[in-house]
Amino acid sequence: MNQPLELVVVLGTAREGNQSSKVVPGIVDAAAGRDWKVTTIEVADQPQSSTDREAGDQAFRSQLRDADAFVLVVPEYNHSFPGELKILLDRQQGEFAHKPVGLVGVSAGGTGGVRALSSLLPVLYTLRAVSVLPQVLISKVRETADVFSVERHAKQLEAMLGELEFYAEPLKAARP
């Protein structure tokens, strides 16, 4: 790659005391280890009272527009993803189009957030985002402080980041 990949990691919950936030540093470290430029966005910092596409500040939109790829950290609440993440995605004006998106599912139970990720896929397709595999599925998140010390999670993360890298450059070149 000529320039570092610009990755935006989105923490998809505004719930206080959430367990998903402890996943983000491991993703940021792994991506930075690939010499990528990494920005972290929390949905909690975005307006939640409106799905108006004009809501949110221009700096936020610029971060999304400049991104070459995304990782969405998605907790599973009641078999789906958080409403505040849906609000953020509904306000998009093409910022996710033709960009690869890696998904990290997080759950307190044994599913690893797979149901939340499955319900999120149609939204990403509508945004014309390119969802990559493998997904990272983190189950029983409360049971470990460093989720990426678990070999399975670390391998899934590295494979997902590899796929993001594989798709990011050709998609960037193809975007208008």
ABEGO torsion letter per residue (X at the ends): XABBBBBBBBBABABBGBAAAAAAAAAAAAAAAAGBBBBBBBAAABBAABABAABEBAAAAAAAAABABBBBBBBBBGGBBBAAAAAAAAABAGAABGBBBBBBBBBABAAGGAAAAAAAAAAAAAAGBBBBOBBBBBBGAAABABAAABAAAAAAAAAAAAAAAAAAAAAAAABX
